Amino acid sequence: MGEEKETLQIQDPDNYEGDQELVYSHQSLVMKGMRRVYELGSEELHEGADVQVLINNSPVIIHKPNQRIEFINAIKILKSGMVCDFDETMKTNFKKLNGGLANARKNLLKSQVEARSRLNQLQRQKLGVDVIYPGVFNAGLPYYNQYKVLELDYFRDLFEELVLLIKRKKYYSVGDLEG
């Protein structure tokens, strides 16, 4: 039996017209993204972990996903999908939010270095902070967790700004927003 070879035809992408049956709805994608953020944000956000449980007297390791990362990623994806809708107000507020988080990170890293310098060698070894790399949080000190709390607040504030942008753009009528 002979095999038929398919020929690949490369066409000019500027002249491509998609299937007329497919409908792209920016508003429905935004609404799905918002719904995902609401679903993830309505639960307590736990860090991921591997948990050992007994099933039929046998230890089994179950991986629990990091809900904080899932929540943050949902907002990042929503923002990426809406960047084409950004108005001047959103651009200004986004810059302010980014600047606030960057300053908080910088200040926490500075505090971490200062806190480490106040420890003697034995305390440093006990906490596992013998070496602190510039720009990196050390898990032995509380500054990483403080930053994570600030980061979650940042993304909640970003989501709030995206919701206000949707309101300004008049994406949905009252009926569209009903569950």
C-alpha positions in Angstrom: 0.0 0.0 0.0 1.3 3.4 -0.9 1.1 6.2 1.5 -0.4 9.4 0.3 1.7 12.4 1.2 -0.1 15.6 2.3 1.2 18.7 0.9 1.6 21.6 3.3 0.6 24.9 1.8 1.9 28.0 3.4 -0.4 30.9 2.8 -0.1 34.6 3.4 -1.2 35.2 7.0 -2.5 38.7 6.1 -5.0 37.1 3.8 -6.2 34.4 6.2 -9.9 34.5 7.1 -10.9 32.1 9.8 -13.9 29.9 9.9 -17.0 32.1 9.8 -18.8 29.7 12.2 -16.3 30.5 15.0 -17.2 33.5 17.1 -14.6 35.2 19.2 -16.1 37.0 22.2 -13.6 39.1 24.2 -16.3 39.9 26.8 -17.1 36.2 27.3 -13.4 35.4 27.8 -13.1 38.2 30.3 -16.2 37.0 32.2 -14.7 33.5 32.3 -11.5 34.8 33.6 -13.3 36.9 36.3 -15.4 33.9 37.3 -12.2 31.8 37.7 -10.6 34.5 40.0 -13.8 34.6 42.1 -13.8 30.8 42.4 -10.2 30.7 43.5 -10.4 33.7 45.7 -13.5 32.5 47.6 -11.5 29.8 49.3 -8.7 30.1 51.8 -5.5 30.3 49.9 -3.1 27.6 51.1 0.5 27.1 50.0 1.1 23.9 48.1 2.4 20.9 50.0 3.0 17.2 49.8 0.9 15.5 52.5 1.3 11.9 53.7 -1.9 10.1 54.5 -2.7 6.5 55.3 -4.9 4.7 52.9 -5.6 1.0 53.8 -2.7 1.2 56.3 -0.3 2.3 53.5 1.3 5.7 53.5 0.4 7.7 50.3 1.7 11.1 49.4 -0.9 13.5 48.0 0.2 16.7 46.4 -2.0 19.7 47.3 -1.6 22.5 44.7 -0.5 26.0 45.7 -3.8 27.9 45.7 -2.0 31.2 46.1 -0.2 30.6 42.8 -3.3 29.5 41.1 -5.1 32.7 42.3 -2.3 34.9 41.2 -2.0 33.2 37.8 -5.7 33.6 37.2 -5.4 37.4 37.7 -2.3 37.5 35.5 -4.1 35.7 32.7 -7.1 38.0 33.1 -4.9 41.1 33.0 -3.1 39.8 29.9 -6.4 39.3 28.2 -7.5 42.8 29.0 -4.3 44.8 28.3 -5.8 45.8 25.0 -8.7 47.5 26.9 -6.4 49.6 29.3 -7.4 53.2 29.4 -5.2 56.0 30.8 -6.7 55.6 34.3 -5.9 51.9 34.3 -2.4 52.5 33.0 -1.7 55.0 35.8 -3.2 52.8 38.5 -1.3 49.8 37.3 2.0 51.7 37.4 1.2 52.8 41.0 0.4 49.3 42.0 3.6 47.9 40.5 5.7 50.7 42.1 4.2 49.9 45.5 4.9 46.2 45.3 8.5 46.8 44.0 9.1 49.3 46.9 7.7 46.9 49.4 10.0 44.1 48.1 13.0 46.4 48.2 12.3 47.4 51.8 11.7 43.9 53.0 14.9 42.7 51.4 16.8 45.6 53.0 15.2 44.7 56.4 16.2 41.0 55.9 19.9 42.0 55.4 19.7 44.3 58.5 18.1 41.5 60.6 20.7 39.0 59.6 23.5 41.4 60.5 22.2 41.6 64.0 22.5 37.8 64.5 25.6 36.1 65.8 27.1 33.2 63.9 25.4 30.5 66.0 22.0 32.2 65.4 22.7 32.4 61.7 23.5 28.7 61.5 20.4 27.8 63.5 18.1 29.8 61.2 19.9 28.7 58.1 20.8 32.2 57.1 24.6 31.9 56.9 24.5 33.3 53.4 21.9 35.7 52.0 21.9 36.2 48.3 21.2 39.8 47.1 17.6 40.1 45.9 16.5 36.8 47.3 14.3 36.1 50.3 15.6 33.6 52.8 13.0 31.1 54.1 14.6 31.1 57.6 13.5 34.7 58.2 9.9 36.0 58.2 10.4 38.5 55.3 9.5 36.0 52.5 6.1 35.4 54.1 5.5 39.1 54.7 6.2 39.6 51.0 3.8 36.9 50.0 1.0 38.5 51.9 1.8 41.9 50.3 1.9 40.1 46.9 -1.6 38.6 47.4 -2.9 42.0 48.4 -1.3 43.5 45.3 -3.1 41.0 43.0 -6.4 41.6 44.8 -5.9 45.3 44.2 -5.1 44.6 40.6 -8.2 42.5 40.2 -10.2 45.4 41.7 -8.7 47.8 39.2 -9.6 45.3 36.4 -13.2 45.2 37.6 -13.4 49.0 37.7 -12.0 49.0 34.1 -14.8 46.7 33.0 -17.3 49.0 34.6 -15.8 52.0 32.9 -15.8 50.2 29.5 -19.5 49.2 30.1 -18.7 45.6 29.1 -21.9 44.0 30.5 -25.5 45.0 31.2 -27.1 44.1 34.5 -28.5 40.9 33.1 -25.1 39.7 31.9 -23.7 39.9 35.4 -26.4 37.7 37.0 -25.2 34.2 37.9 
